[in-house]
């Protein structure tokens, strides 16, 4: 690569200019700096990206590399992006406006702004909101292309998961973690017994309000003298990181639970388990079967409802539900299994379907229920509390191993597609 020629083409060294009469104005001439398969990279694109990289590094207090290194590395990134964007076009990757708006909303939230505030902040810095939207859209396409190609290169065996869980690193990763909120009512060690008893009675009254459904943080933050609480959010803590005063209490608490008052030399403490991850995870599950009938051009919505209602009556009259599902259900995923959906837990089904399951006793068949998919009848065949602790541990270990391998495989894949592409740097 002729770096000097590249610098000149991009208008970054000395400037590539033409005079425009007596005013002596200058004009940068655009030109192709690289051909990448069926795409081209223009000098203006390279200039813009170099300016963005320079501003980003400078704002973070990072020393800029030599100019030729900066240009070369920026061009290499543009080449790789071009290859991937062309792959995205071939694969038919599309980012809807709804997906784009959600992504930009998350960026705004990370900056503690509403979407409108974020737009105003961008424009106040001279940046185009529309340009930013297109850049985010581009990054989402790149992310989809990378994930689609790299994930299929990652293979993790059951033995790898078992081996990792057995290591110290794996044990630490899969230990329970507790998100605790803390409130302390200060109480000096020489407080008279009568005053201490009043303070303890007040704390128990506060605890009663919390256990009755009041918000922990709101209750303790609105306390007033002489019984004003201090404390706050202790954040996520592993069992090893718990304050010794709470080490015997927190591990036995459930999410949403508030402890009994804990007495120390500092006073009376309450701890609230805001969230819990890891540890024993027991979930309520429902086993059900269903029959789905979809409205269509030849079957109106009312007719679809009437059909599932008639199928319900037939099942209640003694016909086999599974046989009716095989004959009539339009859910291709479950019809051949007699409508069997297996064991499900909260959040797996659409809300209307879950409400119907919850309202139906074991062995009973629900009234017709409408969802976005059509009309259903649901037969509940079982309920249980299922211990998913080991499943959760394995899933967490699998995610960790996948993420650890992802960057290695991504780097290898990027090198591969770069080597296989036609690239002509002018």
Secondary structure, DSSP 8 states (H G I E B T S, - for coil): --HHHHHHHHT-SS------GGG--------EEEEETTEEEEHHHHHHHHHHHHHHHHHTT-----HHHHHHHHHHHHHHHHHHHHHHHHHT----HHHHHHHHHHHHHHTT--HHHHHHHHHHTT--HHHHHHHHHHHHHHHHHHHHHHGGG----HHHHHHHHHSHHHHHHTS-EEEEEEEEEE--TT--HHHHHHHHHHHHHHHHHHHTT--HHHHHHT--TTS-EEEEEEEEEEGGGS-TTTTTTGGG--TT-B---EEETTEEEEEEEEEEESS--EEEEEEEEEEEE---SSS-HHHHHHHHHHHHHHHHTT--HHHHHHHH---TTTGGGTTEEEEEETTSS-HHHHHHHHTS-TT-B---EEETTEEEEEEEEEEEEEE-HHHHHHHHHHHHHHHHHHHHHHHHHHHHHHHHS-EEE-
